[in-house]
Amino acid sequence: MRTIFHLDLDAFFVSVERILDPSLRGKPVIVGGDPKFGRGVVAACSYEARAYGLHSAMPIRTAYRLCPHGIYIHGSHGEYSRFSRAVKNILLQYAPLVQQASIDEFYMDFTGCRNVYGSLFTFASYLQREIWKKLSLPCSIGIGSNKTIAKIGSDCLKPNGITYILPGMEKEFLAPMPVESIPGVGKVTLKDLHSKGIYKIGDIAELPQDYFAAAYGKYGIDLYRKACGKGGEYLTFIHEQKSISHERTFADVTSKKFLKEKLFKLTGKVCQELRDKNWFTSSVNIKLRYSDFKTLTRSRKIKPTDDDKIIFDAAWNMLMKACTRRVAVRLIGIGLSKFSKFSEQEELFEWEEIKRRKMLRAVTIIRDKYGYESVVFGTAETDKKLQIMVNPFRVNS
């Protein structure tokens, strides 16, 4: 029997923001879009905000209607990554195997470690205290015989809870829970299950597996197995990210000026992600889709860089060479690949490159703190130089 921990950082984005600004403690905090513009969704919200019915992925306009007195912030995304890495480094000191499922979720395999750590419940409490003592981050932990049970367990006693599901008791533990507690059950499946009179996980386990196989295929079999307390017993590891890309679909257009503006914005997005990861790219890719859905892709090798201007120039050149038909364009996209670390290229810089790199790093820091739109690059057609425009409303807010 395996022993799997699932650790979930409670309201992680909000917790980090409160470390950066202690005045936010005890207040309804919402990380996400700007309600003044009515765009975006809630990325995270504090438990004080959840009391008003807010939740992740809710449209920011809806959130503002429910909680107009809440504190809405864009988020410090670079800081989230830094704290996430710090948590993982702590876990690696104790767990033989650690799988990071997302920026705020971790699986750990402690199979066979009882003689080392003693009571698993007591050890889980020790892990919580270590993370709080060193990083001031609260977390909840679920302990079970497989990943599904451990993940469901970590949601049971939030915030700062520990749930240990004893081996052999998985089915009984799950039976009274609503079916949406099973990871992967979305709104469409939930509505369909309710239409069949299935509301509790126990309702699924009481029916034959063949019923769900006929209704939902392979997904139905997986759903039934999870309802019976079964799940993945072994940790898996995601390979290093191979590419970064952004694309934009719009009403059919023919204006090259419009395409250039959109490609410039998309380039800024991918370059920001590149610098957040401290990477360089040596391959730029573009995607072009016409209104008749014919799609072209092009790729070009470049000197390793994270500079918006160099990457945009390569992408725009490829796009113009690919855009030869007298047909409106429906979609454009840009992707970066073949990454290397900044430190591997550092000694190759000339003085002018060093100054420009410092400028780009400053831009990245400001955007991580105040949001992407706080600093905007623009092109001046007269001198062909890259300009920087600071949005004072975002920076000062």
N, C-alpha and C positions, 0 to 999 in steps of 0.2 A: 504494500500500500504506500503510495507516494504522499508526500507532504508539501503542498504548494501554498505559498503566501501570495496574496495580492494586496499591494499597498497603493492607496489612492490619496493623493495630496488634496486636502479639503479646500474647496474654493481657491485653487492654487493661484490664479492670476490676482485675485483680490488679496490673498495672503501676502504675496510679494509686494503689491502696491502699498499695503499697510506697513511693511518693513521699511519701504522707501519713504513713506509719509505717515508717521504714527497718528496724526490727527484724524485719519480715516477710520480708526478703530471704533467699533460700536455703531457705525453709521451705515445706511444702505448705499453700497457702492456697486456700480455697474460698469464693467469693462466691455467696450464695444464701440458702436458707431456714435455719431453726434446727433442727439435728438433735435437740434436746431435745424438740421438739414433733412431729418426724417429718413436717413438711409442707414443701412447696415443692420446687424443683428447683435444680440447679447452674446458676447464670448464667455463671460462669467459674471456671476453676481454674488454678493455676500448673503449670508443667511438672513440678515436683517431685511435685505431686498426681497428675498424669496417669500418672506411673510406676506408680501403684497401680491403674490402670485407670479412673480418673475421667474424665469428659468432660462437656461442656455438655449441658443438658437431662436429665441423669441425676437420678432421684429422690434427694432429699437423704438419705433413710433408707438407700438403697443405697450412696451415697457414704460415709456414716459407717461402714457395715459394712466397707467396703474400706479406709478410711483413718480410723480412730477418733482418731488422734493429730494429724490435720490441724487447721488454724486456720480456723474457720468464722465468717464475718462477713456482715452484712447488706448492706453496700455503701454507698458515698457517691454516690448517683445524681446529685446536683447537680454534684459535682466531675467526674463522667464527662462530662457535657455541656460543662462549661467547658473541659476538656482537649481534647475533640473539636473544639470551635470553634477552639481555639488551633492544632491541627494543620491544620485547613482553611485558616486564615489564612496559615500558612507556605506551603502548596501553591499558594495563589492568587498568591503572589509570583513563581512560576516557570512554572506551567502555564497555557496559553491558555484551557483549559476544564477545569473540575473538577466531577465529579458525586459527591456523597456518597451511597453506597449504604446505609450504616447508620452507627451511632454510631462504629464502628471500621474502616470500609472506605471507600475512595475510588478512583474511576477518574479518570485524567487523560489527555487527548489531547495528545501531543507530536508529532503529524504535522507534518513540515516543519521541525522544530526542531533537526535534527542540526547544521546550520551555526551555530546559536546556542550549543548546549551540547556539541558534539563527541560523543564516545563516549557512547551512551545508558546503557551498563552503568556507566561511571564516574560519570555524572551521577546515576544511581539511588543509587549509594553516597554521593554528596555529599548527596542528600536525606535519606538515613538519618542521616548524621552531624549535619545541621542539626536534625532533630527530636530527636535524642538530646541534642545540646548545649543546645538551648533548653528542652526539656521533659522530658528523661530518660526518654523513651518509646522502646522498641525496636519495630521494624516490619520486615516482609518485603515485597518488591516483586516482582511478575511483570510482564514486558514481552512483548507479543505484538502480532499484527496485528489482534486483535479482543478484545472484553471477556471472552469465555469463556476463551480461551487465557491471557490475562493473569491472570485470577482463579485458574485451575488452577495457573499458574506460581507465584503468590505462596504457595501451600500447599506447594510442593515442598521448600523448604529452611528451614522454620521451626525455631527462631526466628532473626530477624535475617539472613535470606537474600535473595539476588537471583537470579532465574531469567530468562534472556533466551531466548526461543524464536525462532530465526531465521525470517524469512519463507520459506515454502515447505517448512518442516520440521515443520509442525504435526501432520500425520497420523502421522509417524514418532515424534514426541515423545509422543503420546498412546497409541499402540498397546499398550505393555506395562503401562499403568496399569489398576488395577481400575475397573470400571464406576461404582462409587460416587464416583469422583473427579469425575464430570461434575456440575456444579451442577444441582440439581433432581431427582436420582435419590434417592428416599426408600426406606424399608424395604420397602414393598409392591412397588414397581417392581423393586427389587433382588432380592427373592425370586422374582419372576416371571421375570426375566432369567436367574437361576441355574437355574431349572427348565427353561429352554430351552438350557442348556449355554453360556450367555454369561457369561463372568467378566471378560474384559479388554475395554478400549475397542476394541482392534483386532478383537475378535470381531464387534463391531457393524459396523465399517467394511467388513468382508469380505462381509457379507450385502447383498442389494439393499435399497434404500430402501423399495420397495413392501412388503417383509416387515414392516417396522416400522409403516408406514402402516396396513396391515391389522390389526395387533395392537393399536396404541395410538392410531390416528387422527392428529390434528395433533401431539399430543405425540410420537408415534413419529417423525414427520418431523423435528421439532426435535431429538430425541435423536440421530438418524442424522447430521444436519448437524453437531452438536457433536462427535460421534465422529470426523468427518472433518476436524476442525480449523476449522470455520466458526462464526461467531457475530456478535453485534451489533457493528458497526464504529463506530457513532456514539453519543455520550453523550446520555443523556436527563436531564431535570430534573424532579423531583417538585414539584408545586405546593405552596404553603404550606398547612399543615394547616388544614382547614376546621372541624373539630369535635373535641371530646374527649367520650368517653362511657364509662360502665360500666353493666353490667346484671347481674342475678342471677336464676337459675332455682332453684326450690326445690319441694319437695312442696307440693301444693295447700293453701293456707292461707286463712283468713277473718279472722284476728285483725288489727285495725288497729294494735294496739300492735307486733306483729311486723313489719308492713309499714313502720311509722314507723322502727323501729330499723334495718331493712335499708336504707331510703332514706337515713337519716342517715349510715350508713357509706359508702354509694356516693357521697354528696355530698362527704364528706371526701376520697375518692380523686380525684374529678375536680378539686376545688379545689386539692389538692396539686399536680397536674400543671399546673394553670393558673398557680400561683405559681412553679413551677419554670421556666416559660417566660417569666415576667415579663409575663403577659397579664392583661387584664380581659375579661369576657364581658358581652354585653348581651342575650343570648337564652338562656333555660333551656327545655329540652325534657324531657318525661317519656314513658316507654313503659310500657304496662300490658297484660299478656296474661292472659286468663282460662284456666281449666282446659279449656274447650272450644276453646281456641286462637284465640278472637276477640281481636284486638289493637287497642288504641287508642293514639294518640299525641297529645300536646298541646304547645303552645309558648307562651311568654310573653316579651315584651320587658321588660327591667329596666334600671335605671340601671347603667352600667358598673361592675363590681365583681369582686373575687376573694374576697369574704367568705363563709365557709361558711354563716353564719346567714341572710344575705339570700337566698342561692341555695337553701338548704334550705326556707325558708319559702315561696318561690315554687313550688318543686317539690311540696312536700307539699300545698299548697292546690290545685294542679292535679290531683294524684293523687286527692284526696278527692272532687273534683267529677267526675272521670272514673269513679271506682269506685262505680257506682250499681246494679249488678246483684247479685242474691243468688246469685252463683256464686263459687266459690273462685278465688283468684289464683295463677297459676303463675309469673309473671315480672314484675319491675319494673326499670326502668332510668332513668338520668338522663343527659342530654347537654347540652353547652355549645357555643355557636357565636357568630359575629359578634364576633370578637376585636379588641381594640385594645391597644396597648402601655401599660404602666404610666406612662411618662413623659408620655403624651398627656393623662392624667387628673390628674396629681399636683397641679397648681395649684388643683384644685377641692375639695380636702379641707378640712374643718373640723378644729379641734383634736382633738376626740374621735375623729374618723376617723383622724387621724394616729397617735394612741396605739394604736388598735386595729390599724392596719396594721403598726406596729412589733411588736406581739405576734404577729400572723400570720406575719410574716417570721421571727421568732425560732423559731416552731413549725416552719416550713419548713426552716430550717437544721438544727435538731435531728433532724428526720425524715430529712433527706438523709444525715446522718452516722450515725445509730443505727438507722434503719429506721422505717417508717411507724407501727408499733405503739408506738414509744417515747413518743409524745405522743398522747393520745386526747381528742377533744372529747366532751362529754356534755351532756345537757340536764337542768336542774333544773326540774321541773314547778311547784315552788312559786313561784319568782320569774321563770320564763321566761327566765333568762339562760343564756348559753353558758358551760359550765364547762370547765376544762382539767385533765386528769389525767395526770401523768407516771408512766410505768412505770419504776421504778428499776432493775429487773432488766435491761431493755434498755439503758438509758443507762449503767449502771455496768459492763456486761459487756465 
